């Protein structure tokens, strides 16, 4: 029984380390993408879009990133930054399920659903 508790504690510690690494790597990658967009903006002296137009749909952002349009690249970096904590919630659901802590699986799943609903409302509720 003691071995089982020690194994469980080690697994949870490993998951906590993984979650920390996900957050760290996500923030670093998004910052680098935003910095790349800023460098493109300084080099080209244009946003890549006419007037007050900016990419606001995922498909437009992706097309802009492929075309190396500075505003699209920066928006993609912001999108990655937003997805970082969402990925943390998903990993937490897995960790709680592996630990058989079903109350926290339910609570964390509700948090994920609320995040998804808020993103959908934010996208379509403009």
N, CA, C and O atoms as a DFTB+ gen file, in Angstrom:
504 C
 N C O
     1  1       0.824      -1.194       0.000
     2  2       0.000       0.000       0.000
     3  2       0.871       1.261       0.000
     4  3       0.581       2.231      -0.700
     5  1       1.962       1.225       0.814
     6  2       2.851       2.373       0.876
     7  2       3.521       2.614      -0.478
     8  3       3.666       3.758      -0.909
     9  1       3.924       1.543      -1.136
    10  2       4.535       1.652      -2.466
    11  2       3.557       2.302      -3.440
    12  3       3.949       3.123      -4.269
    13  1       2.290       1.934      -3.336
    14  2       1.268       2.483      -4.218
    15  2       1.129       3.989      -4.009
    16  3       1.022       4.742      -4.977
    17  1       1.130       4.429      -2.750
    18  2       1.024       5.856      -2.460
    19  2       2.259       6.610      -2.947
    20  3       2.146       7.720      -3.467
    21  1       3.431       6.010      -2.780
    22  2       4.658       6.648      -3.259
    23  2       4.666       6.737      -4.777
    24  3       5.087       7.746      -5.342
    25  1       4.203       5.686      -5.436
    26  2       4.124       5.688      -6.898
    27  2       3.147       6.749      -7.375
    28  3       3.416       7.471      -8.335
    29  1       1.999       6.835      -6.689
    30  2       0.991       7.829      -7.047
    31  2       1.539       9.243      -6.866
    32  3       1.322      10.114      -7.708
    33  1       2.247       9.461      -5.765
    34  2       2.823      10.779      -5.498
    35  2       3.861      11.136      -6.557
    36  3       3.926      12.285      -6.995
    37  1       4.672      10.163      -6.973
    38  2       5.672      10.418      -8.013
    39  2       5.001      10.732      -9.343
    40  3       5.436      11.632     -10.062
    41  1       3.939       9.992      -9.675
    42  2       3.213      10.252     -10.920
    43  2       2.623      11.659     -10.914
    44  3       2.702      12.373     -11.914
    45  1       2.030      12.058      -9.787
    46  2       1.450      13.399      -9.704
    47  2       2.537      14.466      -9.800
    48  3       2.338      15.506     -10.428
    49  1       3.674      14.210      -9.183
    50  2       4.790      15.152      -9.276
    51  2       5.251      15.283     -10.730
    52  3       5.532      16.385     -11.200
    53  1       5.326      14.160     -11.433
    54  2       5.712      14.175     -12.847
    55  2       4.706      14.955     -13.680
    56  3       5.086      15.706     -14.578
    57  1       3.414      14.777     -13.380
    58  2       2.373      15.501     -14.117
    59  2       2.470      16.994     -13.823
    60  3       2.323      17.810     -14.732
    61  1       2.716      17.363     -12.568
    62  2       2.873      18.777     -12.223
    63  2       4.062      19.388     -12.957
    64  3       3.988      20.525     -13.423
    65  1       5.141      18.649     -13.061
    66  2       6.306      19.130     -13.813
    67  2       5.948      19.296     -15.289
    68  3       6.326      20.287     -15.914
    69  1       5.216      18.324     -15.848
    70  2       4.781      18.409     -17.242
    71  2       3.907      19.637     -17.466
    72  3       4.078      20.351     -18.454
    73  1       2.972      19.885     -16.552
    74  2       2.097      21.053     -16.676
    75  2       2.923      22.337     -16.638
    76  3       2.682      23.250     -17.428
    77  1       3.882      22.413     -15.736
    78  2       4.751      23.586     -15.673
    79  2       5.543      23.783     -16.955
    80  3       5.705      24.909     -17.427
    81  1       6.033      22.688     -17.515
    82  2       6.786      22.771     -18.775
    83  2       5.883      23.213     -19.918
    84  3       6.298      24.001     -20.768
    85  1       4.648      22.710     -19.945
    86  2       3.702      23.114     -20.990
    87  2       3.470      24.614     -20.923
    88  3       3.509      25.296     -21.947
    89  1       3.229      25.134     -19.721
    90  2       2.998      26.572     -19.577
    91  2       4.229      27.372     -19.993
    92  3       4.117      28.361     -20.717
    93  1       5.378      26.952     -19.544
    94  2       6.620      27.662     -19.868
    95  2       6.885      27.656     -21.372
    96  3       7.149      28.700     -21.968
    97  1       6.813      26.480     -21.974
    98  2       7.087      26.350     -23.409
    99  2       6.049      27.103     -24.228
   100  3       6.389      27.748     -25.219
   101  1       4.779      27.026     -23.819
   102  2       3.720      27.737     -24.538
   103  2       3.932      29.235     -24.538
   104  3       3.763      29.889     -25.567
   105  1       4.302      29.785     -23.389
   106  2       4.541      31.228     -23.293
   107  2       5.767      31.616     -24.113
   108  3       5.747      32.636     -24.803
   109  1       6.817      30.829     -24.051
   110  2       8.037      31.143     -24.808
   111  2       7.769      31.093     -26.311
   112  3       8.181      31.992     -27.044
   113  1       7.082      30.048     -26.773
   114  2       6.793      29.929     -28.207
   115  2       5.915      31.079     -28.672
   116  3       6.179      31.675     -29.717
   117  1       4.870      31.402     -27.907
   118  2       3.989      32.493     -28.321
   119  2       4.740      33.824     -28.326
   120  3       4.526      34.647     -29.216
   121  1       5.611      34.043     -27.350
   122  2       6.395      35.280     -27.322
   123  2       7.328      35.363     -28.523
   124  3       7.490      36.433     -29.110
   125  1       7.942      34.245     -28.891
   126  2       8.825      34.239     -30.061
   127  2       8.049      34.505     -31.348
   128  3       8.535      35.209     -32.232
   129  1       6.846      33.945     -31.455
   130  2       6.023      34.177     -32.648
   131  2       5.619      35.649     -32.719
   132  3       5.683      36.256     -33.788
   133  1       5.205      36.227     -31.587
   134  2       4.837      37.646     -31.566
   135  2       6.053      38.509     -31.900
   136  3       5.937      39.470     -32.660
   137  1       7.200      38.181     -31.347
   138  2       8.430      38.922     -31.644
   139  2       8.774      38.837     -33.129
   140  3       9.185      39.828     -33.733
   141  1       8.604      37.652     -33.715
   142  2       8.841      37.490     -35.150
   143  2       7.897      38.393     -35.944
   144  3       8.311      39.020     -36.920
   145  1       6.630      38.460     -35.528
   146  2       5.673      39.350     -36.188
   147  2       6.076      40.810     -36.065
   148  3       5.942      41.576     -37.019
   149  1       6.569      41.201     -34.890
   150  2       7.032      42.579     -34.707
   151  2       8.241      42.886     -35.586
   152  3       8.340      43.974     -36.152
   153  1       9.149      41.936     -35.698
   154  2      10.316      42.122     -36.570
   155  2       9.868      42.261     -38.023
   156  3      10.370      43.115     -38.754
   157  1       8.918      41.414     -38.438
   158  2       8.378      41.541     -39.799
   159  2       7.753      42.914     -40.005
   160  3       7.923      43.528     -41.059
   161  1       7.025      43.398     -38.992
   162  2       6.386      44.710     -39.084
   163  2       7.426      45.813     -39.234
   164  3       7.237      46.740     -40.021
   165  1       8.521      45.719     -38.486
   166  2       9.570      46.737     -38.587
   167  2      10.284      46.676     -39.934
   168  3      10.655      47.709     -40.490
   169  1      10.473      45.477     -40.454
   170  2      11.172      45.327     -41.734
   171  2      10.300      45.803     -42.889
   172  3      10.759      46.557     -43.747
   173  1       9.046      45.367     -42.912
   174  2       8.167      45.676     -44.047
   175  2       7.489      47.032     -43.925
   176  3       7.035      47.585     -44.928
   177  1       7.411      47.583     -42.704
   178  2       6.737      48.857     -42.456
   179  2       5.258      48.828     -42.846
   180  3       4.659      49.872     -43.105
   181  1       4.678      47.637     -42.887
   182  2       3.254      47.508     -43.189
   183  2       2.693      46.324     -42.412
   184  3       3.408      45.377     -42.086
   185  1       1.409      46.400     -42.125
   186  2       0.765      45.315     -41.378
   187  2       0.494      44.109     -42.259
   188  3       0.284      42.999     -41.769
   189  1       0.500      44.339     -43.568
   190  2       0.152      43.275     -44.497
   191  2      -1.306      43.351     -44.907
   192  3      -1.769      42.575     -45.744
   193  1      -2.037      44.303     -44.303
   194  2      -3.463      44.477     -44.591
   195  2      -3.731      45.952     -44.844
   196  3      -3.051      46.811     -44.282
   197  1      -4.722      46.256     -45.690
   198  2      -5.014      47.657     -45.997
   199  2      -5.755      48.363     -44.852
   200  3      -6.578      47.749     -44.173
   201  1      -5.465      49.638     -44.644
   202  2      -6.201      50.482     -43.705
   203  2      -6.339      49.919     -42.307
   204  3      -5.365      49.497     -41.683
   205  1      -7.574      49.924     -41.831
   206  2      -7.871      49.445     -40.478
   207  2      -8.287      47.983     -40.456
   208  3      -8.928      47.539     -39.504
   209  1      -7.937      47.242     -41.473
   210  2      -8.293      45.826     -41.553
   211  2      -7.250      45.011     -40.792
   212  3      -6.053      45.288     -40.872
   213  1      -7.711      44.015     -40.061
   214  2      -6.802      43.103     -39.379
   215  2      -7.415      41.709     -39.388
   216  3      -8.635      41.571     -39.472
   217  1      -6.587      40.681     -39.302
   218  2      -7.109      39.310     -39.351
   219  2      -7.848      38.976     -38.057
   220  3      -7.310      39.134     -36.961
   221  1      -9.096      38.510     -38.205
   222  2      -9.877      38.201     -37.013
   223  2     -10.543      36.829     -37.066
   224  3     -11.244      36.442     -36.131
   225  1     -10.331      36.107     -38.133
   226  2     -10.876      34.753     -38.249
   227  2      -9.704      33.779     -38.352
   228  3      -8.678      34.105     -38.950
   229  1      -9.849      32.591     -37.777
   230  2      -8.743      31.625     -37.817
   231  2      -8.232      31.334     -39.223
   232  3      -7.024      31.210     -39.428
   233  1      -9.133      31.226     -40.189
   234  2      -8.687      30.928     -41.555
   235  2      -7.889      32.094     -42.143
   236  3      -6.901      31.885     -42.847
   237  1      -8.321      33.316     -41.851
   238  2      -7.615      34.503     -42.350
   239  2      -6.252      34.629     -41.664
   240  3      -5.260      34.992     -42.297
   241  1      -6.216      34.326     -40.371
   242  2      -4.941      34.373     -39.641
   243  2      -3.973      33.347     -40.217
   244  3      -2.803      33.653     -40.447
   245  1      -4.456      32.136     -40.448
   246  2      -3.590      31.081     -40.989
   247  2      -3.071      31.448     -42.379
   248  3      -1.893      31.249     -42.676
   249  1      -3.949      31.984     -43.231
   250  2      -3.507      32.417     -44.564
   251  2      -2.467      33.529     -44.452
   252  3      -1.490      33.556     -45.199
   253  1      -2.691      34.447     -43.507
   254  2      -1.743      35.537     -43.297
   255  2      -0.401      35.057     -42.772
   256  3       0.645      35.583     -43.154
   257  1      -0.428      34.057     -41.895
   258  2       0.826      33.495     -41.375
   259  2       1.610      32.848     -42.504
   260  3       2.826      33.016     -42.600
   261  1       0.911      32.105     -43.361
   262  2       1.574      31.462     -44.503
   263  2       2.193      32.511     -45.421
   264  3       3.271      32.302     -45.977
   265  1       1.495      33.656     -45.577
   266  2       1.996      34.741     -46.423
   267  2       2.961      35.665     -45.670
   268  3       3.439      36.649     -46.233
   269  1       3.248      35.352     -44.399
   270  2       4.137      36.149     -43.548
   271  2       3.677      37.604     -43.411
   272  3       4.483      38.530     -43.497
   273  1       2.372      37.792     -43.197
   274  2       1.842      39.128     -42.929
   275  2       2.021      39.406     -41.434
   276  3       1.571      38.621     -40.601
   277  1       2.676      40.519     -41.092
   278  2       3.033      40.781     -39.693
   279  2       1.873      40.710     -38.697
   280  3       2.002      40.070     -37.653
   281  1       0.733      41.359     -39.003
   282  2      -0.385      41.331     -38.057
   283  2      -0.899      39.914     -37.854
   284  3      -1.252      39.541     -36.735
   285  1      -0.945      39.123     -38.914
   286  2      -1.423      37.742     -38.798
   287  2      -0.472      36.915     -37.940
   288  3      -0.910      36.092     -37.135
   289  1       0.821      37.134     -38.112
   290  2       1.802      36.398     -37.312
   291  2       1.647      36.764     -35.834
   292  3       1.691      35.887     -34.971
   293  1       1.468      38.051     -35.541
   294  2       1.280      38.467     -34.150
   295  2      -0.025      37.918     -33.571
   296  3      -0.060      37.496     -32.415
   297  1      -1.096      37.922     -34.365
   298  2      -2.372      37.359     -33.904
   299  2      -2.232      35.865     -33.634
   300  3      -2.829      35.350     -32.688
   301  1      -1.460      35.173     -34.443
   302  2      -1.224      33.748     -34.225
   303  2      -0.479      33.529     -32.905
   304  3      -0.771      32.585     -32.171
   305  1       0.475      34.398     -32.612
   306  2       1.186      34.317     -31.336
   307  2       0.254      34.526     -30.154
   308  3       0.374      33.845     -29.136
   309  1      -0.674      35.464     -30.285
   310  2      -1.662      35.692     -29.224
   311  2      -2.576      34.484     -29.089
   312  3      -2.930      34.087     -27.979
   313  1      -2.958      33.901     -30.217
   314  2      -3.790      32.691     -30.197
   315  2      -3.073      31.557     -29.458
   316  3      -3.687      30.849     -28.660
   317  1      -1.785      31.389     -29.723
   318  2      -1.002      30.365     -29.018
   319  2      -0.949      30.651     -27.520
   320  3      -1.014      29.734     -26.702
   321  1      -0.832      31.929     -27.169
   322  2      -0.796      32.305     -25.760
   323  2      -2.118      31.973     -25.072
   324  3      -2.127      31.539     -23.920
   325  1      -3.228      32.174     -25.770
   326  2      -4.545      31.842     -25.220
   327  2      -4.704      30.332     -25.080
   328  3      -5.302      29.861     -24.112
   329  1      -4.181      29.578     -26.027
   330  2      -4.321      28.120     -25.977
   331  2      -3.473      27.461     -24.887
   332  3      -3.770      26.341     -24.472
   333  1      -2.440      28.129     -24.428
   334  2      -1.539      27.535     -23.438
   335  2      -2.262      27.121     -22.152
   336  3      -2.117      25.972     -21.735
   337  1      -3.036      28.005     -21.503
   338  2      -3.735      27.557     -20.293
   339  2      -4.843      26.550     -20.584
   340  3      -5.180      25.736     -19.724
   341  1      -5.411      26.598     -21.785
   342  2      -6.431      25.608     -22.152
   343  2      -5.793      24.221     -22.196
   344  3      -6.378      23.244     -21.727
   345  1      -4.600      24.144     -22.758
   346  2      -3.882      22.871     -22.789
   347  2      -3.561      22.396     -21.374
   348  3      -3.569      21.196     -21.101
   349  1      -3.280      23.332     -20.485
   350  2      -3.028      22.987     -19.088
   351  2      -4.265      22.350     -18.465
   352  3      -4.145      21.382     -17.713
   353  1      -5.438      22.870     -18.762
   354  2      -6.684      22.302     -18.233
   355  2      -6.881      20.885     -18.769
   356  3      -7.280      19.990     -18.025
   357  1      -6.604      20.682     -20.056
   358  2      -6.750      19.346     -20.651
   359  2      -5.802      18.351     -19.977
   360  3      -6.200      17.231     -19.656
   361  1      -4.561      18.758     -19.765
   362  2      -3.596      17.873     -19.107
   363  2      -4.024      17.602     -17.661
   364  3      -3.823      16.500     -17.151
   365  1      -4.609      18.595     -17.008
   366  2      -5.088      18.400     -15.638
   367  2      -6.212      17.373     -15.584
   368  3      -6.272      16.568     -14.655
   369  1      -7.098      17.395     -16.566
   370  2      -8.168      16.393     -16.615
   371  2      -7.555      15.003     -16.695
   372  3      -7.972      14.090     -15.983
   373  1      -6.571      14.849     -17.556
   374  2      -5.887      13.559     -17.684
   375  2      -5.233      13.153     -16.362
   376  3      -5.327      11.999     -15.942
   377  1      -4.574      14.107     -15.717
   378  2      -3.878      13.806     -14.459
   379  2      -4.858      13.378     -13.373
   380  3      -4.605      12.417     -12.646
   381  1      -5.965      14.083     -13.264
   382  2      -6.958      13.720     -12.249
   383  2      -7.605      12.375     -12.560
   384  3      -7.902      11.601     -11.650
   385  1      -7.822      12.096     -13.839
   386  2      -8.403      10.800     -14.215
   387  2      -7.435       9.669     -13.885
   388  3      -7.841       8.612     -13.404
   389  1      -6.168       9.900     -14.145
   390  2      -5.161       8.877     -13.851
   391  2      -5.056       8.624     -12.348
   392  3      -4.783       7.504     -11.916
   393  1      -5.273       9.668     -11.564
   394  2      -5.225       9.555     -10.109
   395  2      -6.537       9.001      -9.549
   396  3      -6.633       8.709      -8.357
   397  1      -7.540       8.859     -10.408
   398  2      -8.881       8.391     -10.029
   399  2      -9.573       9.373      -9.094
   400  3     -10.357       8.974      -8.232
   401  1      -9.279      10.658      -9.268
   402  2      -9.934      11.709      -8.491
   403  2     -11.051      12.290      -9.357
   404  3     -10.895      13.339      -9.982
   405  1     -12.169      11.588      -9.376
   406  2     -13.233      11.885     -10.327
   407  2     -13.963      13.189     -10.031
   408  3     -14.514      13.802     -10.945
   409  1     -13.980      13.623      -8.784
   410  2     -14.586      14.913      -8.473
   411  2     -13.834      16.021      -9.215
   412  3     -14.450      16.899      -9.819
   413  1     -12.511      15.974      -9.165
   414  2     -11.718      16.990      -9.854
   415  2     -11.748      16.815     -11.373
   416  3     -11.586      17.789     -12.107
   417  1     -11.951      15.601     -11.844
   418  2     -12.140      15.396     -13.286
   419  2     -13.386      16.148     -13.734
   420  3     -13.369      16.840     -14.753
   421  1     -14.468      16.009     -12.968
   422  2     -15.728      16.685     -13.310
   423  2     -15.557      18.200     -13.230
   424  3     -15.968      18.919     -14.140
   425  1     -14.957      18.684     -12.151
   426  2     -14.773      20.132     -11.982
   427  2     -13.905      20.703     -13.100
   428  3     -14.236      21.743     -13.669
   429  1     -12.811      20.039     -13.414
   430  2     -11.904      20.530     -14.452
   431  2     -12.540      20.434     -15.829
   432  3     -12.292      21.284     -16.684
   433  1     -13.353      19.414     -16.057
   434  2     -14.080      19.306     -17.322
   435  2     -15.075      20.449     -17.460
   436  3     -15.240      21.000     -18.548
   437  1     -15.742      20.809     -16.362
   438  2     -16.660      21.955     -16.390
   439  2     -15.894      23.232     -16.723
   440  3     -16.374      24.062     -17.495
   441  1     -14.708      23.391     -16.144
   442  2     -13.871      24.559     -16.458
   443  2     -13.528      24.578     -17.946
   444  3     -13.579      25.633     -18.579
   445  1     -13.179      23.419     -18.509
   446  2     -12.858      23.337     -19.939
   447  2     -14.073      23.694     -20.792
   448  3     -13.942      24.393     -21.797
   449  1     -15.245      23.221     -20.401
   450  2     -16.472      23.542     -21.138
   451  2     -16.748      25.044     -21.074
   452  3     -17.122      25.648     -22.079
   453  1     -16.565      25.645     -19.905
   454  2     -16.768      27.091     -19.767
   455  2     -15.780      27.855     -20.643
   456  3     -16.154      28.833     -21.290
   457  1     -14.527      27.418     -20.669
   458  2     -13.537      28.057     -21.545
   459  2     -13.950      27.955     -23.011
   460  3     -13.863      28.930     -23.757
   461  1     -14.399      26.771     -23.417
   462  2     -14.813      26.568     -24.811
   463  2     -16.019      27.439     -25.149
   464  3     -16.058      28.062     -26.210
   465  1     -16.995      27.484     -24.257
   466  2     -18.184      28.311     -24.498
   467  2     -17.799      29.782     -24.586
   468  3     -18.296      30.500     -25.454
   469  1     -16.922      30.237     -23.699
   470  2     -16.524      31.648     -23.736
   471  2     -15.784      31.988     -25.026
   472  3     -15.929      33.092     -25.551
   473  1     -14.993      31.051     -25.537
   474  2     -14.305      31.294     -26.812
   475  2     -15.298      31.358     -27.966
   476  3     -15.184      32.212     -28.846
   477  1     -16.265      30.460     -27.958
   478  2     -17.277      30.454     -29.023
   479  2     -18.114      31.727     -28.958
   480  3     -18.367      32.353     -29.988
   481  1     -18.545      32.117     -27.757
   482  2     -19.331      33.343     -27.604
   483  2     -18.497      34.551     -28.016
   484  3     -19.003      35.455     -28.682
   485  1     -17.234      34.575     -27.629
   486  2     -16.359      35.676     -28.019
   487  2     -16.159      35.752     -29.523
   488  3     -16.055      36.841     -30.088
   489  1     -16.108      34.605     -30.165
   490  2     -15.898      34.571     -31.614
   491  2     -17.153      34.997     -32.365
   492  3     -17.083      35.817     -33.281
   493  1     -18.306      34.438     -31.980
   494  2     -19.541      34.721     -32.711
   495  2     -20.314      35.906     -32.146
   496  3     -21.230      36.404     -32.802
   497  1     -19.977      36.361     -30.970
   498  2     -20.751      37.418     -30.334
   499  2     -20.270      38.824     -30.611
   500  3     -20.612      39.752     -29.879
   501  1     -19.491      38.995     -31.645
   502  2     -18.975      40.339     -31.951
   503  2     -20.043      41.236     -32.454
   504  3     -19.780      42.399     -32.758
